[in-house]
Amino acid sequence: MENLLKKSHRIIYPILTVFFLLILDKIFHLEPNWLRIALAIALGYSLSPRKKIIQTQTGNRKQLTWIFLKKPIFLD
């Protein structure tokens, strides 16, 4: 899982957004397009992985954190 997330963390946000768009359209039948799009973008952004740069004794490292993983993943 960690190896897959290291390679594909950039495409998770668009995949989640499209997934939530389909759920809101097909299951919940949410009618206004702008509301469906806004909710899908907000849910996709809140559930996507975060990448931040932290300072350590050895230098700066890129860290990837995600709500579904307990420990962070270092990209360096």
Distance bins in CASP14 RR format, pairs under 12 A and 6 or more apart:
PFRMAT RR
TARGET T0000
AUTHOR 0000-0000-0000
RMODE 2
METHOD distances of the structure
MODEL  1
1 7 0 0 0 0 0 1 0 0 0 0 0
1 8 0 0 0 0 0 1 0 0 0 0 0
1 9 0 0 0 0 0 1 0 0 0 0 0
1 49 0 0 0 0 0 1 0 0 0 0 0
1 64 0 0 0 0 0 1 0 0 0 0 0
1 66 0 0 0 0 1 0 0 0 0 0 0
1 68 0 0 0 0 1 0 0 0 0 0 0
1 69 1 0 0 1 0 0 0 0 0 0 0
1 70 0 0 0 0 0 1 0 0 0 0 0
1 71 0 0 0 0 0 1 0 0 0 0 0
1 73 0 0 0 0 1 0 0 0 0 0 0
2 8 0 0 0 0 0 1 0 0 0 0 0
2 9 0 0 0 0 0 1 0 0 0 0 0
2 49 0 0 0 0 0 1 0 0 0 0 0
2 64 0 0 0 0 1 0 0 0 0 0 0
2 65 0 0 0 0 0 1 0 0 0 0 0
2 66 0 0 0 0 1 0 0 0 0 0 0
2 68 0 0 0 0 0 1 0 0 0 0 0
2 69 1 0 0 1 0 0 0 0 0 0 0
2 70 0 0 0 0 0 1 0 0 0 0 0
2 71 0 0 0 0 1 0 0 0 0 0 0
2 72 0 0 0 0 1 0 0 0 0 0 0
2 73 1 0 1 0 0 0 0 0 0 0 0
2 74 0 0 0 0 1 0 0 0 0 0 0
2 75 0 0 0 0 0 1 0 0 0 0 0
3 9 0 0 0 0 0 1 0 0 0 0 0
3 64 0 0 0 0 0 1 0 0 0 0 0
3 73 0 0 0 0 1 0 0 0 0 0 0
3 75 0 0 0 0 0 1 0 0 0 0 0
4 11 0 0 0 0 0 1 0 0 0 0 0
4 12 0 0 0 0 0 1 0 0 0 0 0
4 49 0 0 0 0 0 1 0 0 0 0 0
4 64 0 0 0 0 0 1 0 0 0 0 0
4 66 0 0 0 0 0 1 0 0 0 0 0
4 69 0 0 0 0 0 1 0 0 0 0 0
4 73 0 0 0 0 0 1 0 0 0 0 0
5 11 0 0 0 0 0 1 0 0 0 0 0
5 12 1 0 0 1 0 0 0 0 0 0 0
5 48 0 0 0 0 0 1 0 0 0 0 0
5 49 1 0 0 1 0 0 0 0 0 0 0
5 50 0 0 0 0 0 1 0 0 0 0 0
5 51 0 0 0 0 0 1 0 0 0 0 0
5 64 1 0 0 1 0 0 0 0 0 0 0
5 65 0 0 0 0 0 1 0 0 0 0 0
5 66 1 0 0 1 0 0 0 0 0 0 0
5 68 0 0 0 0 1 0 0 0 0 0 0
5 69 1 0 0 1 0 0 0 0 0 0 0
5 71 0 0 0 0 0 1 0 0 0 0 0
5 72 0 0 0 0 0 1 0 0 0 0 0
5 73 1 0 0 1 0 0 0 0 0 0 0
5 74 0 0 0 0 0 1 0 0 0 0 0
5 75 0 0 0 0 1 0 0 0 0 0 0
6 12 0 0 0 0 0 1 0 0 0 0 0
6 49 0 0 0 0 0 1 0 0 0 0 0
6 51 0 0 0 0 0 1 0 0 0 0 0
6 62 0 0 0 0 0 1 0 0 0 0 0
6 63 0 0 0 0 0 1 0 0 0 0 0
6 64 1 0 0 1 0 0 0 0 0 0 0
6 66 0 0 0 0 0 1 0 0 0 0 0
6 69 0 0 0 0 0 1 0 0 0 0 0
6 72 0 0 0 0 0 1 0 0 0 0 0
6 73 1 0 0 1 0 0 0 0 0 0 0
6 74 0 0 0 0 1 0 0 0 0 0 0
6 75 1 0 0 1 0 0 0 0 0 0 0
6 76 0 0 0 0 0 1 0 0 0 0 0
7 64 0 0 0 0 0 1 0 0 0 0 0
7 73 0 0 0 0 0 1 0 0 0 0 0
7 75 0 0 0 0 1 0 0 0 0 0 0
8 14 0 0 0 0 0 1 0 0 0 0 0
8 15 0 0 0 0 1 0 0 0 0 0 0
8 48 0 0 0 0 0 1 0 0 0 0 0
8 49 0 0 0 0 1 0 0 0 0 0 0
8 64 0 0 0 0 0 1 0 0 0 0 0
8 66 0 0 0 0 0 1 0 0 0 0 0
8 73 0 0 0 0 0 1 0 0 0 0 0
9 15 0 0 0 0 0 1 0 0 0 0 0
9 16 0 0 0 0 0 1 0 0 0 0 0
9 48 0 0 0 0 1 0 0 0 0 0 0
9 49 1 0 1 0 0 0 0 0 0 0 0
9 50 0 0 0 0 1 0 0 0 0 0 0
9 51 1 0 0 1 0 0 0 0 0 0 0
9 62 0 0 0 0 0 1 0 0 0 0 0
9 63 0 0 0 0 0 1 0 0 0 0 0
9 64 1 0 1 0 0 0 0 0 0 0 0
9 65 0 0 0 0 0 1 0 0 0 0 0
9 66 0 0 0 0 1 0 0 0 0 0 0
9 69 0 0 0 0 0 1 0 0 0 0 0
9 73 0 0 0 0 1 0 0 0 0 0 0
9 75 0 0 0 0 1 0 0 0 0 0 0
10 48 0 0 0 0 1 0 0 0 0 0 0
10 49 0 0 0 0 1 0 0 0 0 0 0
10 51 0 0 0 0 1 0 0 0 0 0 0
10 64 0 0 0 0 0 1 0 0 0 0 0
10 75 0 0 0 0 0 1 0 0 0 0 0
11 17 0 0 0 0 0 1 0 0 0 0 0
11 18 0 0 0 0 0 1 0 0 0 0 0
11 48 0 0 0 0 1 0 0 0 0 0 0
11 49 0 0 0 0 0 1 0 0 0 0 0
12 18 0 0 0 0 0 1 0 0 0 0 0
12 19 0 0 0 0 0 1 0 0 0 0 0
12 44 0 0 0 0 1 0 0 0 0 0 0
12 45 0 0 0 0 0 1 0 0 0 0 0
12 47 0 0 0 0 1 0 0 0 0 0 0
12 48 1 0 1 0 0 0 0 0 0 0 0
12 49 1 0 0 1 0 0 0 0 0 0 0
12 50 0 0 0 0 0 1 0 0 0 0 0
12 51 0 0 0 0 0 1 0 0 0 0 0
12 64 0 0 0 0 0 1 0 0 0 0 0
12 66 0 0 0 0 1 0 0 0 0 0 0
12 67 0 0 0 0 0 1 0 0 0 0 0
12 68 0 0 0 0 0 1 0 0 0 0 0
13 19 0 0 0 0 0 1 0 0 0 0 0
13 20 0 0 0 0 0 1 0 0 0 0 0
13 40 0 0 0 0 0 1 0 0 0 0 0
13 41 0 0 0 0 1 0 0 0 0 0 0
13 42 0 0 0 0 0 1 0 0 0 0 0
13 43 0 0 0 0 0 1 0 0 0 0 0
13 44 1 0 0 1 0 0 0 0 0 0 0
13 45 1 0 0 1 0 0 0 0 0 0 0
13 46 0 0 0 0 0 1 0 0 0 0 0
13 47 0 0 0 0 1 0 0 0 0 0 0
13 48 1 0 1 0 0 0 0 0 0 0 0
13 49 0 0 0 0 1 0 0 0 0 0 0
13 50 0 0 0 0 0 1 0 0 0 0 0
13 51 0 0 0 0 0 1 0 0 0 0 0
13 66 0 0 0 0 0 1 0 0 0 0 0
14 20 0 0 0 0 0 1 0 0 0 0 0
14 21 0 0 0 0 0 1 0 0 0 0 0
14 40 0 0 0 0 0 1 0 0 0 0 0
14 41 0 0 0 0 0 1 0 0 0 0 0
14 44 0 0 0 0 1 0 0 0 0 0 0
14 45 0 0 0 0 0 1 0 0 0 0 0
14 48 0 0 0 0 1 0 0 0 0 0 0
15 21 0 0 0 0 0 1 0 0 0 0 0
15 22 0 0 0 0 0 1 0 0 0 0 0
15 40 0 0 0 0 0 1 0 0 0 0 0
15 44 0 0 0 0 1 0 0 0 0 0 0
15 47 0 0 0 0 0 1 0 0 0 0 0
15 48 0 0 0 0 1 0 0 0 0 0 0
15 49 0 0 0 0 0 1 0 0 0 0 0
16 22 0 0 0 0 0 1 0 0 0 0 0
16 23 0 0 0 0 0 1 0 0 0 0 0
16 40 0 0 0 0 1 0 0 0 0 0 0
16 41 0 0 0 0 1 0 0 0 0 0 0
16 42 0 0 0 0 0 1 0 0 0 0 0
16 43 1 0 0 1 0 0 0 0 0 0 0
16 44 1 0 1 0 0 0 0 0 0 0 0
16 45 0 0 0 0 1 0 0 0 0 0 0
16 46 0 0 0 0 1 0 0 0 0 0 0
16 47 1 0 1 0 0 0 0 0 0 0 0
16 48 1 0 1 0 0 0 0 0 0 0 0
16 49 0 0 0 0 0 1 0 0 0 0 0
16 66 0 0 0 0 0 1 0 0 0 0 0
16 67 0 0 0 0 0 1 0 0 0 0 0
16 68 0 0 0 0 0 1 0 0 0 0 0
17 23 0 0 0 0 0 1 0 0 0 0 0
17 24 0 0 0 0 0 1 0 0 0 0 0
17 36 0 0 0 0 0 1 0 0 0 0 0
17 37 0 0 0 0 1 0 0 0 0 0 0
17 38 0 0 0 0 0 1 0 0 0 0 0
17 39 0 0 0 0 0 1 0 0 0 0 0
17 40 1 0 1 0 0 0 0 0 0 0 0
17 41 1 0 1 0 0 0 0 0 0 0 0
17 42 0 0 0 0 1 0 0 0 0 0 0
17 43 1 0 0 1 0 0 0 0 0 0 0
17 44 1 0 1 0 0 0 0 0 0 0 0
17 45 1 0 0 1 0 0 0 0 0 0 0
17 46 0 0 0 0 0 1 0 0 0 0 0
17 47 0 0 0 0 1 0 0 0 0 0 0
17 48 0 0 0 0 1 0 0 0 0 0 0
18 24 0 0 0 0 0 1 0 0 0 0 0
18 25 0 0 0 0 0 1 0 0 0 0 0
18 36 0 0 0 0 0 1 0 0 0 0 0
18 37 0 0 0 0 0 1 0 0 0 0 0
18 40 1 0 0 1 0 0 0 0 0 0 0
18 41 0 0 0 0 0 1 0 0 0 0 0
18 43 0 0 0 0 0 1 0 0 0 0 0
18 44 0 0 0 0 1 0 0 0 0 0 0
19 25 0 0 0 0 0 1 0 0 0 0 0
19 26 0 0 0 0 0 1 0 0 0 0 0
19 27 0 0 0 0 0 1 0 0 0 0 0
19 40 0 0 0 0 1 0 0 0 0 0 0
19 41 0 0 0 0 0 1 0 0 0 0 0
19 43 0 0 0 0 1 0 0 0 0 0 0
19 44 0 0 0 0 1 0 0 0 0 0 0
19 47 0 0 0 0 1 0 0 0 0 0 0
19 48 0 0 0 0 0 1 0 0 0 0 0
20 26 0 0 0 0 0 1 0 0 0 0 0
20 27 0 0 0 0 0 1 0 0 0 0 0
20 28 0 0 0 0 0 1 0 0 0 0 0
20 30 0 0 0 0 0 1 0 0 0 0 0
20 36 0 0 0 0 1 0 0 0 0 0 0
20 37 0 0 0 0 1 0 0 0 0 0 0
20 38 0 0 0 0 0 1 0 0 0 0 0
20 39 1 0 0 1 0 0 0 0 0 0 0
20 40 1 1 0 0 0 0 0 0 0 0 0
20 41 0 0 0 0 1 0 0 0 0 0 0
20 42 0 0 0 0 1 0 0 0 0 0 0
20 43 1 0 1 0 0 0 0 0 0 0 0
20 44 1 0 1 0 0 0 0 0 0 0 0
20 45 0 0 0 0 0 1 0 0 0 0 0
20 46 0 0 0 0 0 1 0 0 0 0 0
20 47 0 0 0 0 1 0 0 0 0 0 0
20 48 0 0 0 0 0 1 0 0 0 0 0
21 27 0 0 0 0 0 1 0 0 0 0 0
21 28 0 0 0 0 0 1 0 0 0 0 0
21 30 0 0 0 0 1 0 0 0 0 0 0
21 33 0 0 0 0 1 0 0 0 0 0 0
21 35 0 0 0 0 0 1 0 0 0 0 0
21 36 1 0 0 1 0 0 0 0 0 0 0
21 37 1 0 0 1 0 0 0 0 0 0 0
21 38 0 0 0 0 0 1 0 0 0 0 0
21 39 0 0 0 0 1 0 0 0 0 0 0
21 40 1 0 1 0 0 0 0 0 0 0 0
21 41 0 0 0 0 1 0 0 0 0 0 0
21 42 0 0 0 0 0 1 0 0 0 0 0
21 43 0 0 0 0 1 0 0 0 0 0 0
21 44 0 0 0 0 1 0 0 0 0 0 0
22 28 0 0 0 0 0 1 0 0 0 0 0
22 29 0 0 0 0 0 1 0 0 0 0 0
22 30 0 0 0 0 0 1 0 0 0 0 0
22 36 0 0 0 0 1 0 0 0 0 0 0
22 40 0 0 0 0 1 0 0 0 0 0 0
23 29 0 0 0 0 0 1 0 0 0 0 0
23 30 0 0 0 0 1 0 0 0 0 0 0
23 36 0 0 0 0 1 0 0 0 0 0 0
23 39 0 0 0 0 1 0 0 0 0 0 0
23 40 0 0 0 0 1 0 0 0 0 0 0
23 43 0 0 0 0 1 0 0 0 0 0 0
23 44 0 0 0 0 0 1 0 0 0 0 0
24 30 1 0 1 0 0 0 0 0 0 0 0
24 31 0 0 0 0 0 1 0 0 0 0 0
24 32 0 0 0 0 0 1 0 0 0 0 0
24 33 0 0 0 0 0 1 0 0 0 0 0
24 34 0 0 0 0 0 1 0 0 0 0 0
24 35 0 0 0 0 1 0 0 0 0 0 0
24 36 1 0 1 0 0 0 0 0 0 0 0
24 37 0 0 0 0 1 0 0 0 0 0 0
24 38 0 0 0 0 0 1 0 0 0 0 0
24 39 1 0 1 0 0 0 0 0 0 0 0
24 40 1 0 0 1 0 0 0 0 0 0 0
24 41 0 0 0 0 0 1 0 0 0 0 0
24 42 0 0 0 0 0 1 0 0 0 0 0
24 43 0 0 0 0 1 0 0 0 0 0 0
24 44 0 0 0 0 0 1 0 0 0 0 0
25 31 0 0 0 0 1 0 0 0 0 0 0
25 32 0 0 0 0 0 1 0 0 0 0 0
25 33 0 0 0 0 1 0 0 0 0 0 0
25 35 0 0 0 0 0 1 0 0 0 0 0
25 36 1 0 0 1 0 0 0 0 0 0 0
25 37 0 0 0 0 0 1 0 0 0 0 0
25 39 0 0 0 0 0 1 0 0 0 0 0
25 40 0 0 0 0 1 0 0 0 0 0 0
26 36 0 0 0 0 0 1 0 0 0 0 0
27 36 0 0 0 0 0 1 0 0 0 0 0
28 35 0 0 0 0 0 1 0 0 0 0 0
28 36 0 0 0 0 1 0 0 0 0 0 0
28 39 0 0 0 0 1 0 0 0 0 0 0
28 40 0 0 0 0 0 1 0 0 0 0 0
29 35 0 0 0 0 0 1 0 0 0 0 0
29 36 0 0 0 0 1 0 0 0 0 0 0
30 36 1 0 1 0 0 0 0 0 0 0 0
30 37 0 0 0 0 1 0 0 0 0 0 0
30 38 0 0 0 0 0 1 0 0 0 0 0
30 39 1 0 0 1 0 0 0 0 0 0 0
30 40 0 0 0 0 1 0 0 0 0 0 0
32 38 0 0 0 0 1 0 0 0 0 0 0
32 39 0 0 0 0 0 1 0 0 0 0 0
33 39 0 0 0 0 0 1 0 0 0 0 0
33 40 0 0 0 0 0 1 0 0 0 0 0
34 40 0 0 0 0 0 1 0 0 0 0 0
34 41 0 0 0 0 0 1 0 0 0 0 0
35 41 0 0 0 0 0 1 0 0 0 0 0
35 42 0 0 0 0 0 1 0 0 0 0 0
36 42 0 0 0 0 0 1 0 0 0 0 0
36 43 0 0 0 0 0 1 0 0 0 0 0
37 43 0 0 0 0 0 1 0 0 0 0 0
37 44 0 0 0 0 0 1 0 0 0 0 0
38 44 0 0 0 0 0 1 0 0 0 0 0
38 45 0 0 0 0 0 1 0 0 0 0 0
39 45 0 0 0 0 0 1 0 0 0 0 0
39 46 0 0 0 0 0 1 0 0 0 0 0
40 46 0 0 0 0 0 1 0 0 0 0 0
40 47 0 0 0 0 0 1 0 0 0 0 0
41 47 0 0 0 0 0 1 0 0 0 0 0
41 48 0 0 0 0 0 1 0 0 0 0 0
42 48 0 0 0 0 0 1 0 0 0 0 0
43 67 0 0 0 0 0 1 0 0 0 0 0
44 67 0 0 0 0 0 1 0 0 0 0 0
45 67 0 0 0 0 0 1 0 0 0 0 0
46 66 0 0 0 0 0 1 0 0 0 0 0
46 67 0 0 0 0 1 0 0 0 0 0 0
47 66 0 0 0 0 1 0 0 0 0 0 0
47 67 1 0 0 1 0 0 0 0 0 0 0
47 68 0 0 0 0 1 0 0 0 0 0 0
48 64 0 0 0 0 0 1 0 0 0 0 0
48 65 0 0 0 0 0 1 0 0 0 0 0
48 66 1 0 0 1 0 0 0 0 0 0 0
48 67 0 0 0 0 1 0 0 0 0 0 0
48 68 0 0 0 0 0 1 0 0 0 0 0
49 62 0 0 0 0 0 1 0 0 0 0 0
49 63 0 0 0 0 0 1 0 0 0 0 0
49 64 1 0 1 0 0 0 0 0 0 0 0
49 65 1 0 0 1 0 0 0 0 0 0 0
49 66 1 0 1 0 0 0 0 0 0 0 0
49 67 0 0 0 0 1 0 0 0 0 0 0
49 68 0 0 0 0 1 0 0 0 0 0 0
49 69 0 0 0 0 1 0 0 0 0 0 0
49 72 0 0 0 0 1 0 0 0 0 0 0
49 73 0 0 0 0 1 0 0 0 0 0 0
49 75 0 0 0 0 0 1 0 0 0 0 0
50 62 0 0 0 0 0 1 0 0 0 0 0
50 63 0 0 0 0 1 0 0 0 0 0 0
50 64 1 0 0 1 0 0 0 0 0 0 0
50 65 1 0 1 0 0 0 0 0 0 0 0
50 66 1 0 0 1 0 0 0 0 0 0 0
50 67 0 0 0 0 1 0 0 0 0 0 0
50 69 0 0 0 0 0 1 0 0 0 0 0
50 72 0 0 0 0 1 0 0 0 0 0 0
50 73 0 0 0 0 0 1 0 0 0 0 0
50 75 0 0 0 0 0 1 0 0 0 0 0
51 61 0 0 0 0 0 1 0 0 0 0 0
51 62 1 0 0 1 0 0 0 0 0 0 0
51 63 1 0 0 1 0 0 0 0 0 0 0
51 64 1 0 1 0 0 0 0 0 0 0 0
51 65 0 0 0 0 1 0 0 0 0 0 0
51 66 0 0 0 0 1 0 0 0 0 0 0
51 72 0 0 0 0 0 1 0 0 0 0 0
51 73 0 0 0 0 1 0 0 0 0 0 0
51 74 0 0 0 0 0 1 0 0 0 0 0
51 75 1 0 0 1 0 0 0 0 0 0 0
51 76 0 0 0 0 0 1 0 0 0 0 0
52 60 0 0 0 0 0 1 0 0 0 0 0
52 61 0 0 0 0 1 0 0 0 0 0 0
52 62 1 0 0 1 0 0 0 0 0 0 0
52 63 1 0 1 0 0 0 0 0 0 0 0
52 64 0 0 0 0 1 0 0 0 0 0 0
52 65 1 0 0 1 0 0 0 0 0 0 0
52 66 0 0 0 0 0 1 0 0 0 0 0
52 72 0 0 0 0 1 0 0 0 0 0 0
52 73 0 0 0 0 0 1 0 0 0 0 0
52 74 0 0 0 0 0 1 0 0 0 0 0
52 75 0 0 0 0 0 1 0 0 0 0 0
53 59 0 0 0 0 1 0 0 0 0 0 0
53 60 1 0 1 0 0 0 0 0 0 0 0
53 61 1 0 0 1 0 0 0 0 0 0 0
53 62 1 0 1 0 0 0 0 0 0 0 0
53 63 1 0 0 1 0 0 0 0 0 0 0
53 64 0 0 0 0 0 1 0 0 0 0 0
53 74 0 0 0 0 0 1 0 0 0 0 0
53 75 0 0 0 0 1 0 0 0 0 0 0
53 76 0 0 0 0 1 0 0 0 0 0 0
54 60 1 0 0 1 0 0 0 0 0 0 0
54 61 1 0 1 0 0 0 0 0 0 0 0
54 62 0 0 0 0 1 0 0 0 0 0 0
54 63 1 0 1 0 0 0 0 0 0 0 0
54 64 0 0 0 0 0 1 0 0 0 0 0
54 65 0 0 0 0 0 1 0 0 0 0 0
54 72 0 0 0 0 1 0 0 0 0 0 0
54 74 0 0 0 0 1 0 0 0 0 0 0
54 75 0 0 0 0 0 1 0 0 0 0 0
54 76 0 0 0 0 0 1 0 0 0 0 0
55 61 0 0 0 0 1 0 0 0 0 0 0
55 62 0 0 0 0 0 1 0 0 0 0 0
55 63 0 0 0 0 0 1 0 0 0 0 0
56 62 0 0 0 0 0 1 0 0 0 0 0
56 63 0 0 0 0 1 0 0 0 0 0 0
56 74 0 0 0 0 1 0 0 0 0 0 0
56 76 0 0 0 0 1 0 0 0 0 0 0
58 74 0 0 0 0 0 1 0 0 0 0 0
58 76 0 0 0 0 1 0 0 0 0 0 0
59 74 0 0 0 0 0 1 0 0 0 0 0
59 76 0 0 0 0 1 0 0 0 0 0 0
60 74 0 0 0 0 0 1 0 0 0 0 0
60 75 0 0 0 0 0 1 0 0 0 0 0
60 76 0 0 0 0 1 0 0 0 0 0 0
61 72 0 0 0 0 1 0 0 0 0 0 0
61 73 0 0 0 0 0 1 0 0 0 0 0
61 74 1 0 1 0 0 0 0 0 0 0 0
61 75 1 0 0 1 0 0 0 0 0 0 0
61 76 1 0 1 0 0 0 0 0 0 0 0
62 72 0 0 0 0 0 1 0 0 0 0 0
62 73 0 0 0 0 1 0 0 0 0 0 0
62 74 1 0 0 1 0 0 0 0 0 0 0
62 75 1 0 1 0 0 0 0 0 0 0 0
62 76 1 0 1 0 0 0 0 0 0 0 0
63 69 0 0 0 0 0 1 0 0 0 0 0
63 71 0 0 0 0 0 1 0 0 0 0 0
63 72 1 0 1 0 0 0 0 0 0 0 0
63 73 1 0 0 1 0 0 0 0 0 0 0
63 74 1 0 1 0 0 0 0 0 0 0 0
63 75 1 0 0 1 0 0 0 0 0 0 0
63 76 0 0 0 0 1 0 0 0 0 0 0
64 71 0 0 0 0 0 1 0 0 0 0 0
64 72 1 0 0 1 0 0 0 0 0 0 0
64 73 1 0 1 0 0 0 0 0 0 0 0
64 74 1 0 0 1 0 0 0 0 0 0 0
64 75 1 0 1 0 0 0 0 0 0 0 0
64 76 0 0 0 0 0 1 0 0 0 0 0
65 71 0 0 0 0 1 0 0 0 0 0 0
65 72 1 0 1 0 0 0 0 0 0 0 0
65 73 1 0 0 1 0 0 0 0 0 0 0
65 74 0 0 0 0 0 1 0 0 0 0 0
65 75 0 0 0 0 0 1 0 0 0 0 0
66 72 0 0 0 0 1 0 0 0 0 0 0
66 73 1 0 0 1 0 0 0 0 0 0 0
END
